[in-house]
Amino acid sequence: MSGIEIAGLVLATIPLAISGLEHYADGVGTIRKLGHIREHFHYLRTDLEVEQVIFMNTLETLLSDTLGPQICNHLLTQLGGSSWYDSDVDRRLREGLQRSYDVFFKSVQRIEEALRDLMEALQLDGNGKGPFSMERRSIAEGLKRLKFGLRMKKYQEQLDVVKGCNGRLLKLAAQSSTLSRQTRRPVRAIPHYQDLRNHAVSIFESLSAGLSRSCKEQHRVNLCMKPFAAQTDDEELQLADSPTFKVVFEHCGADRPAGSAVWDLEETDIRMLNLAPHPGNGVQSLQRLAQTRSGKVAKAQQYNSPLHEISDICTGLSGLKGLRQAACLGYMADIQNNFQLSLFWPNRRMIIGASLSAISLAEVLDGPQQLWVSDLDKRNLALSLASGMLTLSGTAWLSNGQWGKRDITVFRQPSGVLLSRPFVTQQLYGPSRVSQAYFETCSLIRDEATFALGVLLIELCMGHTLDDLRAPEDLTPDGLKHKLSDFLTAARLVDEVYGIAGSHWGDVVRRCVHCEFDQRNVGLGNADFRQAVYERVVAVLEKDVQDAQSW
């Protein structure tokens, strides 16, 4: 057991021991010749009540300094809850206490052992009751069976152990509180958050304008939720430009006029790059600045010369067919944000022939089991959904907190579904898709975006929709859904997720469902809340994928 688990067990055990001592005091008080022993039990009970308060105050100080006040309060008000078994809570406690953790662990372990010995000596049951009722005959028989059970010296010895360990923990808490004010744990920043967000916004605005200039048909645009670093043939070079977004276009028009684009499904890699005058003719060409691993600036690489602006994206995508790998089709100008977005032939192409088809994630989650793939792909999908939510929430790609599986597109090949690369889908130039609610909002759902992620991860883990996972206690007496049903269903399933997918996934789902991010002001537009979501969701899922890859 971890240190935090043992501490939770101590907090749950002390009230039982106190109740047992009171039970004995009341019992022996009915026997006149044992009146003096009754007073001893009262003293023991009072002393243990004092130690209970000291232990709880000490634990509150330690947990508040290392985990934050909100998580600390949740732990202390939910004794026996799943949070006490959260591996991330114990990890953060270990990091916060550092070299003091071993002393903390041994002290709470010794307190737990002393309480267990005391309860065994008194033969207390799970409710803190001794081996007798309050009838005089039952008391006499129970005390007789105990034989030497009324040896007060032994009980006092166990209480002295609790006092000694409590004293050490009290000193430890005082030192920890002082040190925590002097040094704070460094915060791991969200990698390239603002650059990725600006890039995604610019892509949406440029495509919205470029797809509507000549082609009047409907288009669906799918933006990969997991951007990737652009590749280079030179292993000694590390690119200094922005990451790359993969975009897949769908042509939705049923009747196309003559001369319209002939493609149904096309993909391209889009990234923001510098534009520089082409040597000799002054025409703009694509220039990529790169740097060596030692940090020195290397010679700029040029991909296409001269480079032209794409005014009609729908027609321009037809030109991708004749490009070679890594060639650039041209660029789109985002005048409002002063960006240029270059369209490249994909370095790792998904669409090969006509074998690829787009389906919504809802079709996967709600469909037959043969659509499911490996456990590792599910974990990669969870990571992509979480990082995509963090980057795209509040933009035109994910403007609503009520986002979910119908907003996400994946692609199916004859060999299976590519779950590791989910895309967020928007309809451009044509009737907008009707926004549908994924769950009933209620006061218990503090942040809709993270709750939506929690629901998605539950369905992904369990292979069923939230509606399929209902239990009678989630519904009205008549079996109907009510305003709290979605929250109650999700909250009830958290423990099952732990059992199926493990502690990392379970921790993430619990935090998303209950909004356990130790923040007063919620919403991904808030920098502190966003940072907390990154540390306690995205970073944890990254570790989960790393662990799964090593299995």
DRENTIZA-469757 format. One record per residue: x, y, z of N, C-alpha, C in turn. Coordinates in steps of 0.05 Angstrom, whole numbers, plus 5000, padded with zeros to 4 digits. Example, Ala and Ser with C-alpha at 12.3 -4.5 7.8 and 13.67 -1.06 7.14 Angstrom:
// residues 2
526448865156524649105156526449345156
525749555142527349795143525850015157
END
This chain:
// residues 551
501749765000500050005000501750255000
500750464987502250714987501850865012
503451075016503151235040500451375043
499351475020496851615021494551415027
494751165017492750965023492650895053
495050865065495250795093494151025110
494751275102493751505117490651515116
489551445093486651435091485451215108
486850995110485950765127486050845156
488150995164488251095192485951275199
485251455181483051645185480451495188
480151275173477651115174477550935198
479950855209480050665232479750805259
480851045262480751185288477951205299
475951295283473251315294472151045304
472950825291472050565300473250495327
475850555330477250505355476050675378
475350925372474151105392471450995400
469850905380467250785385467550535403
469650375397470050135413470750195442
472450395446473150465474470650565489
469050725475466550815488464650585494
464550395475462850155480463750005505
466349975508467449835532466850005557
467250265555466750435579463850405588
462050405569459150375576458650095587
459949895575459449625584460449565612
463049635617464049575644462849755665
461649975657460250155676457850025688
456749815676454449675688455249485710
457849435712458849245733460249415754
459149415779460049595799462949565806
463949325807466749285815468749365793
467749415769469549505747469249805742
468249955761467750235756470350385751
472550315765475150445761476250395732
475650165721476550105694475050275674
472550335680470950505663472350775659
473350885680474751145678477251125660
478650895662480950855645480150855615
477950725609477050725581476251005572
475051165590474351435583476851595577
478951555593481451705588482651625561
482651355556483751265530482151385507
479551385510477851495488478551785483
478751945505479252225502482052275490
484052125499486752145487486752085457
485251875450485151795422483752005405
481652135416480252355402482152585397
483852645417485852855413487752785391
488752535391490652445370489352445343
486752395342485252405316485352685305
484852885321484853155312487653235303
489653165319492453235312493153105285
492452845282493152705257491852835233
489252905236487853025214488953295207
489553455227490753725222493453705209
495053515219497753465207497453375178
495653195173495353085146494253305128
492553475138491453695122493653885114
495553945132497754125126499553995104
500253745108501953615088500653595061
498053515060496753485034496153755021
495553955037494954225025497454335013
499754305026502254405015503154264990
502554004988503653854965501553814943
498953804950496953744930495053974924
495054174941493254404937490754374955
489554594963487254584982484854434972
484254454946481754334936481854024937
484153914928484453624929484553524958
485953684975486153615003483453605016
481753805010479053815022477453575012
477753514986476253284975477053024989
479552984994480552745007479452725035
479552935050478752925078475752915082
474252985062471352965064470252715051
471952565037471152325023472852085033
472752035058474351815069473451545057
475351395048474751145034474151165005
474151414994473651454966475951374948
475451374922477451274903479851454902
479651704910481951894908484251804926
483651654948485751564965487451344952
486451234931487851024916489051124890
488951394886489951524862492951514862
494151384843497151364843498351644838
496951814824498052084819498152244844
496152214862496152354887498552274904
499052014905501351914921504052004908
504052014881506452104867507052394874
504952564873505352844879506052884909
504952724926505652744955508552664959
509452454945512252364946514152584936
513352714914515052924902515053174921
512753224934512653454952514253414977
514153174989515553125014518453055009
519152954985521852884978523152694998
525352775011526752595030525052545055
522952695060521352655084519252435079
518952345055516752165049517051895064
519451795066519951535080519151555109
519751785122518951825150515951835152
514651975133511751995133510551715130
511651565110510551295105510851115130
513151105142513650935165511951015189
511551275192509951375215507051295212
505851345189502951275185502650975186
504650825176504450535177504450435205
506150555222506350475250503750545265
502650775259500050845271497850645264
497850575238495850385229496150115243
498650025247499149775260498249785290
498850005303498050035331495050035334
493650165316490650175317489549895312
490849755293489849475287490349295311
492649325324493149155348491149225371
490549475374488649555394485849435389
484949455364482349355357482249045359
484448915352484448615355484448535385
485948685401485948625430483148655442
481748855433479048915443476948745429
477748595408475848435392473548605381
474248835369472149005358471448915330
468848945324467948865297468149105278
467049075254467349285234465849545241
464049535261462649775270463749885296
466049785305467149885329465849785354
464449555353463149445376464649205387
464649185414465948955427464348705425
465348485437463948225435461748185455
460148395459457948375478455848595471
453448545479451348755477451248905504
449249085506449149235531447549105553
446848845549445548695571447648605590
447048615616448948555637450148275634
448548075627449547805624451447785600
450647905578452347905554455048035560
454948255575457448395582459248215598
458148085618459747915636460947685620
459347555602460447335586462547435567
462147665555464047775536466747845549
466647965573469048025587470547775596
468947575603470247325612471747195588
470547205564471847085541474447235534
474547495541476947645535479247565552
478747435575480847355593482547585601
484847625589486647835597486248085580
483848105568483248325550483048595564
482748595590482448845604485148945615
487348855603489948955612490349235602
489849435618489849715610492649805601
494749675612497449755605497949705575
496949475565497349415536495949615519
493449695527492049895510493450155511
494550235534495950485536498450485519
499850255518502250235501501650285472
499450185462498650235434498050525429
496750645449496150935446498651105447
500651015463503151165465504651155438
504350925424505550905397504251115378
501651135380500251325363501151615370
501451665395502351935404505151995393
506951805396509651845387509851895357
508551735341508551775312507152035304
505052095318503652355312505452585317
507052575338508952785344511052825322
512052605312513952615290512652735265
510252655259508852765236508253065239
507753145264507253435268509653595262
512053505271514553645265515053645235
514453415222514953395194513153585178
510653615187508853805174509754095176
510754165200511754435204514154495186
515954305184518254345166517454355137
515654175129514654165102513354425094
511754535112510354785106512255015102
514455015118516455225115517955195089
518754955082520154905057518454955033
515854895034514154935011513755225004
513955395024513755685019516355795007
518555655012521155745001521655644973
520855404967521255294941518655174930
518055234906515655134892516454944869
514854744865515354564844515154704817
517154674799517054804773514654704757
513354884743511054824727511954744699
510954524689511454444662509654584643
510654754626509054914608507754744586
505454834576504154704554505854754529
506854544516508654584493507254734470
508354954461507455104437504455154437
503255204460500355234461499355454443
500455694446499455924431500055904401
502455794394503055754366501155564353
500555344366498755144355495955264352
495055414372492455534371492255734349
494255914346494156104325494255974298
495755764295495955614270493255494263
491855364282489255244276487255454269
487155674283485255894276485856004248
488356044242489056144215488255954193
488555694198487755494178484755514173
483255524194480355534191479455784175
480556014182479756264168480656264139
483056164134484056164106482455964089
481755734100480255534085477355624081
476255754101473555864098473356054074
475356214071475356404048476156274022
478156104023479155983998477355773986
475755634001473955433990471455543979
470855793984468355913975468656103952
471056133941471456333920470256263894
470456003886469355923860467455683862
468155493880466555253882464255303902
461755253893459455313910458355053923
459854843922458954593934459754583963
458554393977459254364006461954224009
463354304029465954174035465954114065
467153884072467753834100470853834102
471753974123474653994127475253864154
477153674154477953524177480753594185
481053714209483653794220484553584240
486953474236488053274254488453394282
487453264302487553364329490353334341
492053184327494753134337496753244317
497553494319499653604301502253454305
503953464285506453324287508753504277
511153444285513453604276514153524248
514653724231515353664203517853504201
518053324183520353144180522353264161
524853184164526953274146528753034140
529953034116531652814108534352824122
535053064131537653094144537353054174
538352844185538052784214539452984231
541353134220542753334236541253594238
538953614225537453864225534953824243
534354034258531954044273530454294264
527954264255526554484243525754694263
526154934256525455154274522755274269
521355174248518755294242516555154258
514055224252511855124269511154834262
509754694280508854424274506954414250
506454174241504854134217502154014225
500054114213497354004216496653854190
495653604193494653464171491653534167
490853604143488153674137487053494115
484753384119483453224098480853364089
480553394063478253534051476353324040
473753374044471653204033469953374015
469453283990467653423972464853303975
462953463984460253353991458153403970
458753543948456753613928455953363912
453253333909452253103893452453153863
451653403855451653463826453653683822
455853613809458053813805457853933777
458154193775458154323749460554253733
460454293707462754233689465054403698
467454273698469854423705470454423734
468754303750469254303779471354103786
472354113810474453923819473453633817
475253453812474453173807475053003832
476153123853476852963876474552933895
474452713909472452673930473652703958
476152603960477552603986480452673980
481452873993484252953989485553044015
488053004017489453084041491953254035
492653424054495053584052496153644079
498753704081499953794105500154104104
499354244125499354534125501054634148
502854814142504454944163505155224155
505655384175506455664171509455684167
510255804144513055824138513656104128
516256164129517156434119517056454089
516356684079516456734051518756934045
520456874026522757044020522857093990
523957323981524257363952525957153940
525157043917526656843903529056973889
531456863892533856983880533657013850
534057243840534257293812531657403800
529357343811526857443798525057593818
525757593843524157743862521557613869
520957373857518457233864518757093891
516557083905516656953932517156653929
518856553946519256263947519256173976
518855923980518755804007521455774018
521855874042524455844055524055744083
525455534090525255414116527855454131
527755574154530055604170530455364188
532855264189533355024205535855074222
536054924243538454954260539454674267
542054664271543254404278542754344307
543454104315542954034343544654194362
546854304351548554474368547454754370
545254814355544055084357544855274336
546755194318547655374297545655374274
545255614263543355634240544555504216
543055334203544055194179542955334154
543855254131542955364106539955314102
538555524093535755494089535155304067
532955144070532054954050529855074034
529855034008527755123990526454883977
523654893977522254663966521054713939
520154943934518754993909519355273900
520055313875520855573866519955613837
518555833830517456023849514955923862
514156043885511755963900509456153894
507156043889504856213882502656193903
501056403905498856403924496556243912
495256083929492955923921490456093926
489156173905486756333908484156163908
484255923896481955743895482955473905
482455413930483555163942482254923930
479654933924478254693914479554613887
480054803869481454733844484354663848
485654813866488454773871489054503882
487254383897487754113908488053903887
486853953863487153763841490053743833
491553963837494353953829496153793847
495053693870496653533887497453263874
495753173856496252913843498952903829
499753133818502253133802504753203818
504453243844506753323860508353083870
510853133874512552923886512452953916
513552763930513552773959515053013969
513953143990515053384003514853633986
513653613962513353853945511154033956
511354293950509454483960507654573938
504954563943503054643923502954953921
503355083942503255383943502555463971
501555713974500955814000498255964000
496955964023494656134028495456364045
494356594040495056834055492856884076
493556894101491756974122492357274128
490957444113491657734115491057844142
488857754154487957864180490157814201
491357574201493357514222496157524211
496457614186499057644174500657384174
499357164167500656904165500556804136
502456644128502256494103502356194110
500356054099500155764104500755614079
502855444081503755294057502555014057
501654924034500454664030502454474018
503054254031505054064022503753794015
505053663996504453373992505253234017
503353074029503952944055506452774055
508052804075510352644078509552354085
507352324100506352064106503352054098
502951964074500251984062498451764072
495951844078493851654087492251554063
491551734045489751664023491351544000
490951283997492251143975490051003959
489651103934487450993918484851073930
482850903927480150953937479550783962
481550693976481150503997480450634024
480550904026480151044051477351164051
475951144073473351264076473151404103
471751624104471451774129468951684144
469151634170466851574186467151734212
464951784225465051934250465851744273
466951854294467651694317465251564329
462951694326460451584336459851314323
460451284297459951034283461750814295
464150894304465950694316464950614344
464350814361463550764388460850624390
459050694371456350584372456050344354
458150274339457850064319458649794329
458849604311459549324318462349314328
462949104343465549074356467849034337
467248944312469448894293470849154285
469649384291471049634285473249694304
473249564327475249624348477949524341
480049664350482749584345484249544371
486849574371488549494394488149684417
488949584441488849754465490749994462
493049954450494850184446493650394429
492250324408490950524391488850674407
487350544424485450684441486850894459
489050814470490451004488491651234472
492651184448493551394431491251584423
488951464418486551624412485851804435
485851694459485251854483487052094486
489652044482491652264483491052474462
490552394438489952584416487452744422
485352624432482952764439483452974461
484952894481485453074503487253314494
489353264480491053484471489653654451
488053534433486453694414484453874428
483153764448481253934463482654174476
484954124488486454344501487154554481
488054474457488954674437486654814423
484554664416482554764398480054864411
479654814437477254904451477055204450
474655304443474255594441474955714414
476055544396476455634368474055544351
474155624325471955544307471855234304
474055104309474054814306472454674328
472754774353471354664376470254904392
468255034382467255274394465455224418
464354984419462354934440463454734460
462854784486463654594506462354324502
459954324489458654074483459753954458
462153844460463353704437463453404443
463653254421463652964425464152804400
463252554401464052364380462952424353
460752574350459852644323461452874311
462953014327464753224316467453114308
467952864314470552744309470352544286
472252574267472352384244474852214245
474551964239476851784236476551654208
478651534199478651414172479051114174
477450984156477450694156478850594131
480650404135481950264114480949974113
481549824092480749544092481849384116
484149474126485349334149484349414176
482749634177481749724203481450024204
480750124227480250414232482750544243
483550774232485850924241485151094265
484950974288484051114312486251294323
488751244317490851404328490951694317
489451744295489452004283486552104281
485452214302482752324301482752604289
480652674275480452934262477853074273
478053334278475653484285474553594258
471953584255470753634229468953884230
469154044209467454274206466454284177
463954384174462854414147463354694138
464554724114465154984103463555024077
462555264074460955344051458655154046
456455194059454155034057452655034083
450454904085448954904110450654794133
450654944155452254864178450854624191
452554454203451454224217449954324242
447654184247446054254270447554164295
447954344314449354274339447554114356
448453884366446953714383448253684410
446553674431447553644458448453354462
450753314475451753054481450952964509
450253154526449453084554447853314565
446353254586444753454600446653614618
446553874616448154044634446754064661
448254084682447154114709449254254726
448454324750450254474768452654304777
452454044775454653864783456853854762
456253944737458253944716459554224715
461854254726463154514729464254614702
465354434686466554514660465654314639
464254414619463054234599465154104581
467254254574469154144555470653904567
471553924592472953694604471053474611
468553534619466553324624466053174598
465853314575465453184550467752984543
470153064550472452884546472152644564
471352684589470952464607468952264596
466752364585464652184574465752024550
467252164533468452034510470351804518
471951864539473951654548472451424561
470251474575468651254586467651074564
466451194544465351034522467550884507
469851024503472050894489473150654505
473250694531474350474549472450234550
469850294553467950074559466649964534
466950104511465849994486462850014483
461550194499458750234498458150534501
455750614492455050894495454150944524
454051194532453151264559450251174563
448551194543445751104545445650804551
447450644538447450354542448450284570
449850464583451050404609449350504632
446950584627445150684649444650464669
444250554694443350374715440750484727
439150324740436550434751436950674769
439150674784439650904803440251164788
440851154762441351394746438751514735
436551384739434051464726431851524747
429551624738427351674756426151404764
424351404784423051154792421551024769
420751194749419351084726421250994704
423851004709425750914689426351114668
425851374673426351584653428851734660
430051844640432452004644431652284655
433252384673432752654684435252824681
435253064691437353264686440053174697
440053014718442652924730443552654720
441952534703442552254695445352224682
446052404664448652374650450952394670
450752594688452852614708453052374726
450752284736450652054754451751804741
451051764716452151524701455151544699
456151774690459051814687460451774713
459451894734460751874761460751594771
458651444766458451164775460450984761
461051054736462750884719465750924724
466451124739469251194743470750944755
469650824775471050594787471350364768
469350324750469550114730471750174710
472150424703474350504685477050434697
477350484723479850414737480350114734
478249954737478649664735479349564707
478349704687478749614659481249734647
481649994650483850134636486150204653
486050174679488350234696488150504709
490150554726490150794743490351054727
492151064707492451314692489851394679
488651214664486151284650483951344671
483851184692481851224712482151504726
484651574732485151844744484152064725
484752044700483952244681480952264679
479552044677476652044675475452164700
476452084723475352194748475652504749
478052594742478452884742476653034723
476252924699474653054679471653054688
470752834699467852814706467352994730
469052994750468553154775470053424774
471353484753472853744750474853774774
476453574779478353574801480953684791
481153954789483554084779484554294799
483454294823484354484843484354774834
482254844820481955114810479255234817
479255474827476755604833475355694808
476855814789475655914764476255704742
474155594731474455374711473955484683
474655324664474355394636477055404622
477255294598479855274585480855544575
479255744577480156014570481856134593
481656014617483256094640485955954640
488056114640490756004637491455804660
490755864684491355684707489855424704
487355444697485755194694486755034670
487455164649488555024625491154884633
492855014648495354894657494854644674
492854664692492154434709491154204692
489554264672488554044654490853914639
492754074631495053964616496553774635
497153864659498753704678497353444687
494653464691493253244703491653074684
491653154658490252994638492152924616
493053124601494653074577497352944585
498753054604501352934612500952654623
498852604637498352334648497752134626
496252224605495652044583498252004566
499952194565502552154552504151934566
504151944592505451734608504051464604
501451464602499951224597500751094571
500951254550501751144524504651034525
506451174538509151084541509250814555
507650784577507650534591506450314574
504350374559503150164542505050074520
506650254510508550184489510750004499
511250014525513349844536512349574545
509749524543508649264552509549044533
END
